[in-house]
Amino acid sequence: MFEKLRQTIESILDAATPPADARDVVGKMHEAVVETRAALMGMKEQLENAERRLAKEREGLADAERRGKLAEGIGDTETVEVAQRFATKHQERVNVLMRKVEAQRAELQLAEREFAQMREQLKKAKRQGGLRGDVSDRIETAWRDVESLQSDRSESDYRDDVLRSQMDAATKEATADEQLRQLKKKMGR
């Protein structure tokens, strides 16, 4: 994913640039690093979404299995069969999502290692290029801003996601209990 950006940085480092062009080169390298950082943040968000979907599917699987056991306890074979079908579908989705999450984690780890290498190359280029003064200050400020964006998002969004997930689980549980109560009432029990 980051191969093009990495090649750009490597070609810039390998090129023999005169001192007058050093600021421009470092600036381009910095832009490439910032773009990579943004891509990493997107990858992390995709992984988080996949993990949330996996958690929901696991909840659906547990609900279907629980309903099947409850229906089995009251001798309702039709509901047991329906619950088993739903459990099978949820289990298939869980299996696929587990593989997806695993692949996304591996890809993210690889990208993070490449990003770390790119940052080191940028630091080296800054030292070699003698970047000083106003340009350097603006680059450092921009870098801190990019890093703070990720930390700001993670705290509040994670809490909201957890709360939303808990509310969804409570709603599902209440719905399942009401359906079971209606089923028992229908069966005369």
MDAnalysis code that builds the backbone (N, CA, C; Angstrom):
import MDAnalysis as mda
import numpy as np

u = mda.Universe.empty(567, n_residues=189, atom_resindex=np.repeat(np.arange(189), 3), trajectory=True)
u.add_TopologyAttr("name", ["N", "CA", "C"] * 189)
u.add_TopologyAttr("resid", np.arange(1, 190))
u.add_TopologyAttr("resname", ["MET", "PHE", "GLU", "LYS", "LEU", "ARG", "GLN", "THR", "ILE", "GLU", "SER", "ILE", "LEU", "ASP", "ALA", "ALA", "THR", "PRO", "PRO", "ALA", "ASP", "ALA", "ARG", "ASP", "VAL", "VAL", "GLY", "LYS", "MET", "HIS", "GLU", "ALA", "VAL", "VAL", "GLU", "THR", "ARG", "ALA", "ALA", "LEU", "MET", "GLY", "MET", "LYS", "GLU", "GLN", "LEU", "GLU", "ASN", "ALA", "GLU", "ARG", "ARG", "LEU", "ALA", "LYS", "GLU", "ARG", "GLU", "GLY", "LEU", "ALA", "ASP", "ALA", "GLU", "ARG", "ARG", "GLY", "LYS", "LEU", "ALA", "GLU", "GLY", "ILE", "GLY", "ASP", "THR", "GLU", "THR", "VAL", "GLU", "VAL", "ALA", "GLN", "ARG", "PHE", "ALA", "THR", "LYS", "HIS", "GLN", "GLU", "ARG", "VAL", "ASN", "VAL", "LEU", "MET", "ARG", "LYS", "VAL", "GLU", "ALA", "GLN", "ARG", "ALA", "GLU", "LEU", "GLN", "LEU", "ALA", "GLU", "ARG", "GLU", "PHE", "ALA", "GLN", "MET", "ARG", "GLU", "GLN", "LEU", "LYS", "LYS", "ALA", "LYS", "ARG", "GLN", "GLY", "GLY", "LEU", "ARG", "GLY", "ASP", "VAL", "SER", "ASP", "ARG", "ILE", "GLU", "THR", "ALA", "TRP", "ARG", "ASP", "VAL", "GLU", "SER", "LEU", "GLN", "SER", "ASP", "ARG", "SER", "GLU", "SER", "ASP", "TYR", "ARG", "ASP", "ASP", "VAL", "LEU", "ARG", "SER", "GLN", "MET", "ASP", "ALA", "ALA", "THR", "LYS", "GLU", "ALA", "THR", "ALA", "ASP", "GLU", "GLN", "LEU", "ARG", "GLN", "LEU", "LYS", "LYS", "LYS", "MET", "GLY", "ARG"])
u.atoms.positions = np.array([
    [0.818, -1.192, 0.000],
    [0.000, 0.000, 0.000],
    [0.863, 1.258, 0.000],
    [1.899, 1.246, 0.783],
    [2.741, 2.422, 0.912],
    [3.981, 2.328, 0.038],
    [4.020, 1.369, -0.844],
    [5.213, 1.144, -1.648],
    [5.580, 2.373, -2.469],
    [4.585, 3.026, -3.071],
    [4.853, 4.203, -3.897],
    [5.451, 5.323, -3.053],
    [4.862, 5.555, -1.890],
    [5.380, 6.606, -1.017],
    [6.786, 6.277, -0.536],
    [6.998, 5.008, -0.197],
    [8.308, 4.594, 0.273],
    [9.352, 4.762, -0.831],
    [8.987, 4.398, -2.055],
    [9.912, 4.543, -3.167],
    [10.239, 6.009, -3.417],
    [9.237, 6.866, -3.257],
    [9.464, 8.300, -3.429],
    [10.481, 8.804, -2.425],
    [10.304, 8.401, -1.183],
    [11.232, 8.853, -0.138],
    [12.624, 8.303, -0.393],
    [12.704, 7.027, -0.755],
    [14.019, 6.433, -1.006],
    [14.711, 7.103, -2.192],
    [13.958, 7.406, -3.241],
    [14.582, 8.051, -4.397],
    [15.051, 9.461, -4.053],
    [14.294, 10.127, -3.195],
    [14.706, 11.461, -2.769],
    [15.984, 11.382, -1.949],
    [16.044, 10.416, -1.040],
    [17.248, 10.263, -0.217],
    [18.457, 9.882, -1.061],
    [18.243, 9.041, -2.047],
    [19.350, 8.579, -2.871],
    [19.866, 9.652, -3.828],
    [18.996, 10.572, -4.164],
    [19.402, 11.613, -5.115],
    [20.401, 12.562, -4.456],
    [21.351, 12.974, -5.243],
    [22.343, 13.945, -4.745],
    [21.784, 15.333, -5.005],
    [21.199, 15.908, -3.992],
    [20.578, 17.208, -4.158],
    [21.489, 18.287, -3.613],
    [21.564, 19.379, -4.307],
    [22.378, 20.490, -3.798],
    [21.708, 21.098, -2.566],
    [22.447, 21.749, -1.709],
    [21.891, 22.314, -0.482],
    [20.693, 23.224, -0.707],
    [20.615, 23.945, -1.820],
    [19.496, 24.853, -2.061],
    [18.175, 24.099, -2.190],
    [18.200, 22.842, -2.666],
    [16.986, 22.067, -2.861],
    [16.617, 21.232, -1.633],
    [17.428, 21.233, -0.616],
    [17.217, 20.353, 0.537],
    [15.882, 20.619, 1.217],
    [15.501, 21.870, 1.362],
    [14.232, 22.183, 2.023],
    [13.062, 21.646, 1.226],
    [13.133, 21.786, -0.081],
    [12.062, 21.288, -0.942],
    [11.948, 19.768, -0.839],
    [13.081, 19.099, -0.845],
    [13.108, 17.637, -0.754],
    [12.508, 17.177, 0.578],
    [12.935, 17.802, 1.659],
    [12.437, 17.428, 2.983],
    [10.946, 17.734, 3.077],
    [10.528, 18.824, 2.489],
    [9.104, 19.164, 2.487],
    [8.273, 18.106, 1.781],
    [8.765, 17.631, 0.637],
    [8.058, 16.568, -0.096],
    [8.046, 15.270, 0.699],
    [9.154, 14.983, 1.346],
    [9.197, 13.777, 2.175],
    [8.194, 13.881, 3.316],
    [8.121, 15.062, 3.905],
    [7.183, 15.277, 5.008],
    [5.747, 15.078, 4.530],
    [5.419, 15.595, 3.359],
    [4.080, 15.411, 2.806],
    [3.770, 13.922, 2.632],
    [4.749, 13.172, 2.143],
    [4.549, 11.735, 1.958],
    [4.304, 11.046, 3.298],
    [5.021, 11.451, 4.326],
    [4.845, 10.860, 5.657],
    [3.465, 11.203, 6.212],
    [3.032, 12.442, 6.015],
    [1.706, 12.853, 6.499],
    [0.615, 12.068, 5.778],
    [0.755, 11.884, 4.467],
    [-0.222, 11.098, 3.709],
    [-0.261, 9.651, 4.213],
    [0.890, 9.124, 4.504],
    [0.964, 7.758, 5.020],
    [0.297, 7.673, 6.378],
    [0.524, 8.672, 7.211],
    [-0.101, 8.701, 8.538],
    [-1.627, 8.706, 8.412],
    [-2.134, 9.494, 7.478],
    [-3.581, 9.544, 7.255],
    [-4.096, 8.185, 6.772],
    [-3.341, 7.539, 5.907],
    [-3.743, 6.211, 5.435],
    [-3.750, 5.206, 6.582],
    [-2.778, 5.309, 7.473],
    [-2.733, 4.429, 8.648],
    [-3.959, 4.636, 9.525],
    [-4.339, 5.880, 9.710],
    [-5.517, 6.166, 10.523],
    [-6.763, 5.552, 9.885],
    [-6.845, 5.609, 8.560],
    [-7.964, 4.986, 7.853],
    [-7.970, 3.474, 8.031],
    [-6.785, 2.873, 7.971],
    [-6.684, 1.422, 8.168],
    [-7.121, 1.039, 9.574],
    [-6.724, 1.836, 10.556],
    [-7.121, 1.556, 11.942],
    [-8.636, 1.656, 12.101],
    [-9.215, 2.629, 11.459],
    [-10.670, 2.799, 11.536],
    [-11.385, 1.607, 10.892],
    [-10.881, 1.145, 9.751],
    [-11.470, -0.019, 9.099],
    [-11.363, -1.258, 9.988],
    [-10.226, -1.414, 10.650],
    [-10.047, -2.541, 11.558],
    [-11.039, -2.450, 12.715],
    [-11.196, -1.263, 13.278],
    [-12.136, -1.079, 14.386],
    [-13.561, -1.411, 13.947],
    [-13.927, -0.996, 12.734],
    [-15.262, -1.312, 12.214],
    [-15.454, -2.819, 12.064],
    [-14.451, -3.488, 11.543],
    [-14.532, -4.938, 11.382],
    [-14.624, -5.630, 12.744],
    [-13.884, -5.137, 13.722],
    [-13.946, -5.723, 15.066],
    [-15.325, -5.522, 15.687],
    [-15.928, -4.339, 15.447],
    [-17.292, -4.102, 15.959],
    [-18.294, -5.041, 15.285],
    [-18.162, -5.216, 13.975],
    [-19.067, -6.133, 13.265],
    [-18.904, -7.558, 13.779],
    [-17.664, -7.947, 14.050],
    [-17.404, -9.280, 14.585],
    [-18.070, -9.431, 15.952],
    [-17.964, -8.436, 16.790],
    [-18.590, -8.492, 18.117],
    [-20.107, -8.620, 17.997],
    [-20.700, -7.883, 17.055],
    [-22.157, -7.969, 16.864],
    [-22.567, -9.354, 16.371],
    [-21.795, -9.911, 15.476],
    [-22.116, -11.249, 14.973],
    [-21.986, -12.288, 16.081],
    [-20.989, -12.118, 16.928],
    [-20.839, -13.041, 18.058],
    [-22.033, -12.932, 19.000],
    [-22.511, -11.701, 19.208],
    [-23.709, -11.517, 20.036],
    [-24.911, -12.186, 19.388],
    [-25.048, -12.019, 18.076],
    [-26.153, -12.658, 17.346],
    [-26.083, -14.167, 17.449],
    [-24.880, -14.709, 17.371],
    [-24.693, -16.154, 17.504],
    [-25.104, -16.612, 18.901],
    [-24.660, -15.893, 19.909],
    [-25.000, -16.260, 21.284],
    [-26.506, -16.166, 21.513],
    [-27.138, -15.132, 20.954],
    [-28.588, -14.990, 21.090],
    [-29.322, -16.153, 20.440],
    [-28.908, -16.511, 19.228],
    [-29.565, -17.609, 18.515],
    [-29.398, -18.923, 19.271],
    [-28.203, -19.159, 19.791],
    [-27.973, -20.396, 20.549],
    [-28.803, -20.418, 21.830],
    [-28.879, -19.272, 22.497],
    [-29.665, -19.180, 23.734],
    [-31.153, -19.411, 23.448],
    [-31.637, -18.806, 22.388],
    [-33.052, -18.982, 22.029],
    [-33.342, -20.441, 21.681],
    [-32.414, -21.054, 20.986],
    [-32.603, -22.470, 20.642],
    [-32.685, -23.337, 21.886],
    [-31.837, -23.065, 22.867],
    [-31.863, -23.836, 24.106],
    [-33.160, -23.598, 24.872],
    [-33.612, -22.344, 24.898],
    [-34.862, -22.038, 25.582],
    [-36.047, -22.733, 24.907],
    [-36.063, -22.698, 23.590],
    [-37.145, -23.357, 22.841],
    [-37.088, -24.866, 23.030],
    [-35.881, -25.402, 23.095],
    [-35.720, -26.837, 23.323],
    [-36.258, -27.209, 24.705],
    [-36.053, -26.315, 25.648],
    [-36.527, -26.557, 27.013],
    [-38.036, -26.615, 27.117],
    [-38.732, -25.922, 26.220],
    [-40.197, -25.960, 26.266],
    [-40.767, -26.900, 25.206],
    [-39.885, -27.576, 24.487],
    [-40.327, -28.581, 23.520],
    [-40.797, -28.007, 22.195],
    [-40.379, -26.828, 21.834],
    [-40.788, -26.188, 20.581],
    [-39.761, -26.507, 19.497],
    [-39.968, -27.588, 18.764],
    [-39.003, -28.045, 17.762],
    [-38.880, -27.085, 16.586],
    [-39.960, -26.421, 16.223],
    [-39.920, -25.488, 15.099],
    [-38.998, -24.304, 15.421],
    [-39.131, -23.750, 16.611],
    [-38.279, -22.644, 17.025],
    [-36.832, -23.105, 17.168],
    [-36.627, -24.336, 17.619],
    [-35.273, -24.879, 17.728],
    [-34.620, -24.915, 16.352],
    [-35.362, -25.363, 15.330],
    [-34.823, -25.441, 13.970],
    [-34.488, -24.045, 13.432],
    [-35.380, -23.093, 13.667],
    [-35.132, -21.721, 13.213],
    [-33.891, -21.155, 13.903],
    [-33.792, -21.368, 15.195],
    [-32.642, -20.871, 15.953],
    [-31.342, -21.509, 15.446],
    [-31.393, -22.780, 15.104],
    [-30.201, -23.455, 14.586],
    [-29.780, -22.871, 13.238],
    [-30.756, -22.556, 12.393],
    [-30.430, -21.937, 11.095],
    [-29.759, -20.578, 11.303],
    [-30.330, -19.792, 12.214],
    [-29.736, -18.483, 12.494],
    [-28.348, -18.637, 13.111],
    [-28.201, -19.592, 13.986],
    [-26.894, -19.818, 14.610],
    [-25.857, -20.199, 13.552],
    [-26.247, -21.023, 12.596],
    [-25.342, -21.426, 11.527],
    [-24.914, -20.217, 10.694],
    [-25.883, -19.353, 10.350],
    [-25.555, -18.155, 9.565],
    [-24.615, -17.239, 10.341],
    [-24.914, -17.029, 11.609],
    [-24.053, -16.168, 12.420],
    [-22.658, -16.773, 12.566],
    [-22.575, -18.079, 12.730],
    [-21.268, -18.722, 12.875],
    [-20.439, -18.552, 11.603],
    [-21.073, -18.672, 10.438],
    [-20.358, -18.471, 9.182],
    [-19.826, -17.046, 9.084],
    [-20.658, -16.079, 9.453],
    [-20.218, -14.678, 9.417],
    [-19.093, -14.430, 10.413],
    [-19.198, -15.035, 11.594],
    [-18.142, -14.888, 12.605],
    [-16.825, -15.416, 12.049],
    [-16.861, -16.570, 11.405],
    [-15.638, -17.161, 10.852],
    [-15.005, -16.255, 9.801],
    [-15.831, -15.705, 8.909],
    [-15.315, -14.822, 7.861],
    [-14.742, -13.544, 8.477],
    [-15.476, -12.957, 9.411],
    [-15.015, -11.712, 10.028],
    [-13.747, -11.928, 10.859],
    [-13.611, -13.088, 11.474],
    [-12.389, -13.373, 12.231],
    [-11.186, -13.371, 11.297],
    [-11.338, -13.991, 10.131],
    [-10.238, -14.003, 9.156],
    [-9.948, -12.586, 8.637],
    [-11.011, -11.828, 8.418],
    [-10.851, -10.459, 7.938],
    [-10.106, -9.607, 8.966],
    [-10.505, -9.699, 10.220],
    [-9.857, -8.920, 11.283],
    [-8.392, -9.322, 11.404],
    [-8.139, -10.604, 11.335],
    [-6.757, -11.094, 11.428],
    [-5.905, -10.535, 10.282],
    [-6.455, -10.551, 9.066],
    [-5.713, -10.028, 7.910],
    [-5.500, -8.524, 8.035],
    [-6.508, -7.801, 8.502],
    [-6.365, -6.356, 8.652],
    [-5.340, -6.014, 9.733],
    [-5.309, -6.783, 10.790],
    [-4.296, -6.546, 11.836],
    [-2.891, -6.751, 11.284],
    [-2.712, -7.826, 10.521],
    [-1.393, -8.109, 9.948],
    [-0.987, -7.003, 8.976],
    [-1.932, -6.554, 8.152],
    [-1.638, -5.490, 7.199],
    [-1.301, -4.188, 7.931],
    [-2.024, -3.900, 9.003],
    [-1.767, -2.693, 9.776],
    [-0.379, -2.741, 10.421],
    [-0.008, -3.885, 10.958],
    [1.319, -4.022, 11.566],
    [2.414, -3.792, 10.530],
    [2.246, -4.348, 9.359],
    [3.218, -4.156, 8.280],
    [3.303, -2.676, 7.898],
    [2.154, -2.047, 7.743],
    [2.129, -0.633, 7.369],
    [2.757, 0.235, 8.459],
    [2.525, -0.097, 9.719],
    [3.119, 0.676, 10.815],
    [4.636, 0.554, 10.820],
    [5.151, -0.643, 10.517],
    [6.608, -0.802, 10.434],
    [7.172, 0.041, 9.287],
    [6.501, 0.011, 8.134],
    [6.959, 0.802, 7.001],
    [6.885, 2.296, 7.325],
    [5.843, 2.697, 8.029],
    [5.689, 4.099, 8.423],
    [6.824, 4.527, 9.347],
    [7.176, 3.667, 10.282],
    [8.280, 3.983, 11.201],
    [9.578, 4.171, 10.417],
    [9.803, 3.327, 9.428],
    [11.000, 3.465, 8.595],
    [10.980, 4.793, 7.837],
    [9.813, 5.147, 7.325],
    [9.693, 6.406, 6.590],
    [9.981, 7.605, 7.500],
    [9.486, 7.547, 8.729],
    [9.743, 8.638, 9.681],
    [11.225, 8.754, 9.980],
    [11.886, 7.613, 10.144],
    [13.329, 7.643, 10.398],
    [14.075, 8.237, 9.212],
    [13.661, 7.881, 8.009],
    [14.304, 8.447, 6.824],
    [14.087, 9.955, 6.755],
    [12.890, 10.399, 7.139],
    [12.605, 11.835, 7.152],
    [13.478, 12.544, 8.180],
    [13.607, 11.959, 9.358],
    [14.457, 12.563, 10.392],
    [15.902, 12.662, 9.902],
    [16.353, 11.615, 9.257],
    [17.718, 11.605, 8.725],
    [17.887, 12.690, 7.667],
    [16.902, 12.823, 6.811],
    [16.973, 13.838, 5.761],
    [16.959, 15.243, 6.362],
    [16.185, 15.428, 7.433],
    [16.155, 16.745, 8.088],
    [17.532, 17.084, 8.656],
    [18.162, 16.091, 9.286],
    [19.495, 16.319, 9.849],
    [20.503, 16.617, 8.756],
    [20.452, 15.853, 7.684],
    [21.411, 16.033, 6.598],
    [21.147, 17.311, 5.809],
    [19.873, 17.671, 5.695],
    [19.521, 18.843, 4.903],
    [19.701, 20.137, 5.646],
    [19.905, 20.059, 6.938],
    [20.093, 21.273, 7.720],
    [18.859, 22.146, 7.762],
    [17.704, 21.547, 7.819],
    [16.457, 22.301, 7.842],
    [16.347, 23.039, 9.170],
    [16.254, 24.347, 9.087],
    [16.204, 25.157, 10.308],
    [15.180, 26.275, 10.131],
    [14.844, 26.888, 11.219],
    [14.058, 28.102, 11.179],
    [12.576, 27.876, 10.987],
    [11.943, 28.839, 10.308],
    [10.495, 28.923, 10.181],
    [9.884, 27.675, 9.537],
    [10.478, 27.166, 8.463],
    [9.942, 25.994, 7.780],
    [9.930, 24.790, 8.712],
    [11.024, 24.596, 9.422],
    [11.120, 23.480, 10.352],
    [10.059, 23.582, 11.436],
    [9.848, 24.773, 11.964],
    [8.844, 24.968, 13.005],
    [7.444, 24.640, 12.495],
    [7.131, 25.089, 11.284],
    [5.808, 24.807, 10.708],
    [5.613, 23.315, 10.500],
    [6.651, 22.623, 10.047],
    [6.554, 21.180, 9.829],
    [6.335, 20.457, 11.152],
    [7.078, 20.822, 12.165],
    [6.917, 20.184, 13.471],
    [5.534, 20.446, 14.054],
    [5.022, 21.658, 13.904],
    [3.682, 21.988, 14.397],
    [2.637, 21.167, 13.656],
    [2.775, 21.079, 12.352],
    [1.820, 20.285, 11.565],
    [1.870, 18.818, 11.982],
    [3.052, 18.313, 12.237],
    [3.205, 16.912, 12.642],
    [2.501, 16.660, 13.980],
    [2.692, 17.549, 14.934],
    [2.025, 17.413, 16.237],
    [0.508, 17.470, 16.072],
    [0.018, 18.339, 15.177],
    [-1.419, 18.435, 14.937],
    [-1.974, 17.125, 14.388],
    [-1.259, 16.520, 13.441],
    [-1.705, 15.250, 12.871],
    [-1.749, 14.168, 13.946],
    [-0.719, 14.115, 14.779],
    [-0.690, 13.100, 15.832],
    [-1.788, 13.321, 16.859],
    [-2.106, 14.573, 17.162],
    [-3.151, 14.845, 18.151],
    [-4.530, 14.494, 17.612],
    [-4.734, 14.586, 16.319],
    [-6.027, 14.218, 15.739],
    [-6.373, 12.781, 16.057],
    [-5.414, 11.902, 15.955],
    [-5.685, 10.491, 16.220],
    [-6.015, 10.272, 17.688],
    [-5.271, 10.891, 18.595],
    [-5.527, 10.658, 20.008],
    [-6.860, 11.264, 20.424],
    [-7.268, 12.398, 19.858],
    [-8.560, 12.998, 20.180],
    [-9.697, 12.094, 19.753],
    [-9.596, 11.506, 18.592],
    [-10.654, 10.658, 18.070],
    [-10.822, 9.413, 18.908],
    [-9.748, 8.810, 19.294],
    [-9.826, 7.505, 19.921],
    [-10.565, 7.521, 21.248],
    [-10.330, 8.497, 22.092],
    [-10.938, 8.490, 23.425],
    [-12.455, 8.610, 23.369],
    [-12.966, 9.665, 22.753],
    [-14.406, 9.900, 22.775],
    [-15.159, 8.906, 21.900],
    [-14.622, 8.583, 20.725],
    [-15.313, 7.661, 19.833],
    [-15.411, 6.264, 20.422],
    [-14.357, 5.817, 21.098],
    [-14.398, 4.487, 21.679],
    [-15.473, 4.406, 22.762],
    [-15.569, 5.452, 23.593],
    [-16.593, 5.457, 24.639],
    [-17.986, 5.436, 24.029],
    [-18.203, 6.227, 22.981],
    [-19.500, 6.235, 22.306],
    [-19.819, 4.873, 21.707],
    [-18.823, 4.244, 21.095],
    [-19.040, 2.931, 20.495],
    [-19.386, 1.883, 21.548],
    [-18.719, 1.932, 22.686],
    [-18.998, 0.975, 23.755],
    [-20.414, 1.187, 24.280],
    [-20.786, 2.439, 24.511],
    [-22.138, 2.739, 24.986],
    [-23.185, 2.276, 23.987],
    [-22.971, 2.564, 22.716],
    [-23.902, 2.153, 21.667],
    [-24.023, 0.633, 21.631],
    [-22.918, -0.053, 21.755],
    [-22.926, -1.513, 21.744],
    [-23.696, -2.069, 22.939],
    [-23.493, -1.469, 24.113],
    [-24.205, -1.923, 25.310],
    [-25.710, -1.694, 25.179],
    [-26.084, -0.557, 24.593],
    [-27.503, -0.267, 24.400],
    [-28.111, -1.250, 23.400],
    [-27.389, -1.553, 22.328],
    [-27.872, -2.522, 21.349],
    [-28.060, -3.889, 21.980],
    [-27.119, -4.304, 22.809],
    [-27.212, -5.610, 23.467],
    [-28.418, -5.655, 24.402],
    [-28.642, -4.577, 25.150],
    [-29.784, -4.538, 26.066],
    [-31.098, -4.590, 25.291],
    [-31.165, -3.897, 24.173],
    [-32.366, -3.911, 23.336],
    [-32.615, -5.303, 22.787],
    [-31.583, -5.957, 22.308],
    [-31.722, -7.315, 21.776],
    [-32.187, -8.278, 22.852],
    [-31.628, -8.149, 24.025],
    [-32.000, -9.024, 25.141],
    [-33.467, -8.828, 25.506],
    [-33.899, -7.566, 25.575],
    [-35.297, -7.282, 25.920],
    [-36.232, -7.822, 24.846],
    [-35.859, -7.672, 23.592],
    [-36.673, -8.182, 22.490],
    [-36.772, -9.704, 22.555],
    [-35.663, -10.348, 22.811],
    [-35.656, -11.812, 22.905],
    [-36.526, -12.285, 24.064],
    [-36.424, -11.611, 25.201],
    [-37.252, -11.983, 26.355],
    [-38.728, -11.802, 26.055],
    [-39.078, -10.714, 25.373],
    [-40.483, -10.466, 25.029],
    [-40.990, -11.521, 24.051],
    [-40.175, -11.890, 23.079],
    [-40.572, -12.919, 22.120],
    [-40.767, -14.257, 22.823],
    [-39.904, -14.580, 23.753],
    [-40.034, -15.823, 24.496],
    [-41.299, -15.806, 25.347],
    [-41.584, -14.669, 25.987],
    [-42.787, -14.542, 26.798],
    [-44.035, -14.722, 25.937],
    [-44.032, -14.099, 24.754],
    [-45.174, -14.240, 23.843],
    [-45.317, -15.686, 23.375],
    [-44.198, -16.332, 23.116],
    [-44.225, -17.727, 22.674],
    [-44.779, -18.621, 23.766],
    [-44.364, -18.415, 25.008],
    [-44.863, -19.196, 26.131],
    [-46.361, -18.948, 26.325],
    [-46.768, -17.706, 26.166],
    [-48.184, -17.357, 26.314],
    [-49.001, -18.060, 25.244],
    [-48.469, -18.060, 24.055],
    [-49.122, -18.714, 22.920],
    [-49.248, -20.215, 23.154],
    [-48.229, -20.789, 23.733],
    [-48.204, -22.234, 23.994],
    [-49.015, -22.588, 25.243],
    [-49.429, -21.578, 25.982],
    [-50.223, -21.830, 27.186],
    [-49.386, -22.205, 28.382],
    [-48.178, -21.774, 28.438],
    [-47.302, -22.131, 29.560],
    [-46.945, -20.956, 30.385],
])
